[in-house]
Amino acid sequence: MKNWLNRLRGGSDNAGAAAPAATAAEAPEDAAAAQAAEIDATYYRWLTASAGYAAPSDVEERILDAVRTMAGNPREAAELVPRVPEIIPQLLRTLGDDSASNTELARQVTQDTVLVAEVIREANSAYYRPLTTVKTVEAAIMMLGQNGLRMLLARLAFRPLIRLQPSGFARQAAPRVWSQSEKCALAASLAAPGLTAPAFESYLAGLMQNVGLVVGFRLADRITQDGRIPGSSDFGRNLFDVSRQLSASIALYWEFPPDVSDAIAQAGVHGESDLRLAQALAQGDRIAKLRLLIDNNVIDEDDSLVTDGLDNFQRRCLGKLKDVTED
């Protein structure tokens, strides 16, 4: 077990070496980029631990090229993920209307019995901690507030896009990718106010960021045809980069706010983006990956990636993500 964990942290194996840890002599932006690269490498190793293999370079390039090509054809890419239930966009439009009443929202929510259960469950979750059990839709909407309800609806809309995959490695990885998406969205929304970025758009960007990665895994399944995935850390970081561009492309095709698409495209660039929304997303992505690595015993709470890589506020966000339960 210890050797397996060490390999996940970047020890030598057939998946290639992870990025070296930053040194004190490096400039702050270089140190941050090096830590982000190490987090990505460690996360990718964990994500692919049961199916990663030392793929030939031509296989890696075929997969990356397929994702790049798909980024130029977002309509085709969008067909590889399920459609959003019709009631969700309808509710999101209502939530965008400042004159909409809670009564109108409750009327729309009650059209979908599954949605009723989700809204009440959310209001009673550890995140909101009501003093007494919430039992009605109206009370649940009051507890969540319009922003909380918007975030819940967005999460419900994205869940099937990422979790419901037909076969191969995409199906195997989907629950973990969804968990990271959910945590990333919450962490990004928590980081947003301190960066003067919009909280809901940060949440949307966090949920949307991994849609391209899931499409990338489906394309990889077509190429490898055996449920395996290249395990190299370098390939993993490259896949994150190109799939992020694919996510941004799909977001534009789905008519998401342009700032959301721009944030997804810029969040993974070396150095810090000037776009505040991208900064919130990058922080949320990093914190969510660390949370998963800690919860799955890949790294410890006092690992240098946490103690040196996160400031006090970000460490508090990391703690808050412990309360996020899997849908």
N, C-alpha and C positions, 0 to 999 in steps of 0.2 A: 504493500500500500504506500509506504513512504517513497519508494522509488517512482511509483506512478505519479504521486503528487509532485515530486521533484521534476519529472518530465513535463508536467503541466506548467510548472513555473519557468521552464525554459532550459532544462538540462538537455544534453545532447541525446537525440534519438533520431529515428528515421524521418521525423517530421521537420527537422531543421531547428536551428537555434533561435530563441526569442531575442528581442532587442536587448542590448545591454542596459543595465541600470544606469541612471544618470549619476554623474559625479558632482561634487561640490564646486568644481572648477567651471562647470558648464554655465552658460548664461541661463537665466530663469526660464526663458521661452524654450531653450533647447532641452533643459531638464524636464519641463512639463511635457514636451513632445515625446521625449524618450520614455517617460513614465506612461503616457497614453499608449504608446506603441507596445510596451510590456504588458499593460492591462489587456489590450486587444489580443496579443499573442497568447496570453494565459487563458483568456476567455475562449478563444477559438480552439485551443487544445482541449479544454474541458468540454466544449460543445460537441466536438468531433471525436472524443476519446474512444468510443466504441466502434467507430466506422472509418476513422482516418487511416490512410495508408500512404506510403512513399510513392506517389503517382509520378509517372514520367512528365517531364516539363511540357511536352506537347499536349498532354491531357489537360494540364493546368491552364495552358494558353487557350485551348479550345473552349474551356468553360468561361474564362474571363472574356474572351472575344464574343462569346454568345451573349453574355450579360451586357457588354458594351453595345452590341448590335441591337439588343432588345430596348435599351435606353432610347434609341432612335425611333422605336416603334411602340410607344406606350400603350396604344390601343390593344395590340396583340398581347403585351405583357399583362394588361389588366384582365384579359380573358383567362389567365392562369390562376386567378384568385376568385373566390365566390363574390357574388354581388351583395351590396348592403341592403338589409331589409327596408322596404319602402317607408315604414312608419318612422324610422330613425331620421332621415333627412327632413321629413315633414315636421317632426318635433324640433329639430335644430333650427329650422326656419322660424317656428313660433317663438323659440327662445331668443332669437335675434330681434324680435319685435318688443320694444320696451313697453308697449301698451298691453301686451299679453298678460292675462291674469292667471293666478294659480288654479282657478277653477277651469279655465280653458286647457291649461297644461294637464290637469288631472283627467279631464275628459278624453284627451288624446292618449294619455298613458293607459287608461283603462280599456282601450281598444285591443290591447295585446296582453293576454294573461301572463305571459312570460315576463314582459316588461314590468307589470305590476309587482310580481314577486321580486324582481331585481331591484326596483326602486325601494321597496320596503326593506329588503335585506341590506342594501347599502346604507340606509338611514340608521339601521341598528348595528352597523359594523363598529369595530374597535376604533376606526379612524374618527368617527363622529361621537361615539360614546354618549348616547342619550341617557338621561337620568331614569326614564321609564321606557318600556318597550313601545316602539312606534308600530301602530297596527293598521293605519289607513294611508291611502295614497296621498290625500291632502296633507296629512301630518308629515309624511315622508318628504314631500316637496318643500314644505316649510323648513324642515331640518336641513335638507341639502342646499337650498337656495338655488337660484338660477344657474350660477356657475358650476356648482356641484352636480346639478342635473345634466348640464351640458357635457361635463367630463364623463359622467356615467354613460350617457347615450353614445358618446364617441367611443368609449371602451367597448360597449356592446356591439357597435357597428363593426369595429375592427377585429373583434375576437374570431369570427369565422374566417376572415381574410387570412389570418396567420395560422390558426390552430387546425383548421379543417383541410388537411392535405391528403391526397389519395394514397400515396405509397412511397416506397424508397426512403432515402435519407431525409427528404423533406418532411415526411410524416413523423419520423423518429425525432427530428430536431424541433418540430413545431411547438410542443409544449414549453420547452426551454426558451425558445425565441419569443414566444408570447409572454412568458414571465418577465423576460428582460424588457420587452416593450412596455408592459404595464408599469413596471418599476421606473423605467426611464421617463415615461410620461409624467408620473407623479413627481419625481425628483426635479424634472425640468420646470414643472409648474411651481414648485416650491422655490427654486432658484430664481425664477423670473422677476419677482418684484424687486429684489436687490440689484438687478441688472437693468431695471426699468424696461423690461420686456413684457409683453402681454401674456398673462398666465394661461389662458385657454389655448391660444395659438401655440404656446410652448408645449402644452399637453398634447395637442393634435400632432405636432411635429414628432414628439416622442413615440406616439402610436404608429405614425406613418413610416418612420425611418426604416423599419425592418421589412416592409412589404417587398422591397426590391431584393432583400436577402433571401426571402422565402422563394421568390421567383428564381433567383440564382441557384438555390438548392434543387429546384425542380428541373432547371436546365442541366445541372450537373448529373441528376439522375438519368436524364435522357442520354447523356454522353457515356457515363460509366456503366449503366444498366445492371449494376450488381449491389446497389444500396450502399456503396462506399463513397468516400469523399476524400480528395487530397488533404493530407494532414499537415502539410508544411505551414509553419507560422507565417512565412513570407506570403504564401498563397492566401492564407486567411486574411491578412491585412489588406492585400490587394483586392480580395473578394469584397471585404467590407467597403473599400473605397468605390469600386465600380457599382456595387449594388446600391450604395447610397445615392449615386447619380441616377440610377434607375428609379429609386423611390421618388426622387425629386421630379423626374420626368412624369411618372404616373400621377403624382400629386397635381401637377399642372394639367394633365389630361382630365383629371377628375374635378378640375376647377376649384382646387383649394386656393386659399389666399396666396398670392405670389411670395409673400414673406415666408410662409411656411415652406414652400418649395426651396427658396433660396437658403433658408436656415439648414435644411437637410443637406443640401449640396455643399455648404460651407463648413458644417460642424466638424468634419473630419480632416480639414486641411491642416497642413503643418503651420504652426503659429496660430494665433488667435484671430478669428474673424472680427471685422468691425461691426457686424450685424449682431445686435444684442440678443435677438432670438436664437441665433446660431450659438452664441456663448452659453445660453441657458440649456440648449439641447446638448451641447458637448459635455457640460457638467452633469446633466442628468444621465447621459449615456455612460459616463465613466463611473458615477456613483452606483448605478443599477448593476453594472457588470461586477463591481467589487462586492455588492451585496450578495449576488448569486455565488461568487467564488467563496465568500466567507460561509454562507449557509450550506454549501456543499463540501466544506472542509478542504478546499484547495489552498486557501490562505487563512491566516489567523487575523483576528480583529486588530492586533497590534503590528501587522505586517507593514513594512516600510512603504508599500504602495498606498496604504491608508494614512499612516502617521506623517509621512513626508509629502504625500500627494494631495491630501485634502486639508482645507483650512477648518476652523472650528465649526462654522456654519455647515459646510459640506459634510462633516462628520455627524452633525445632528441630523441632517437629511438621511444619511446612511442608516442611522438608528431608526428613523421614522419608517423606513422601508421594511423593517422587521414586522410591522403590523399589517403589511399588505398580504392578504390571503389570495390563494390561486382561485380563479374563477372556474 
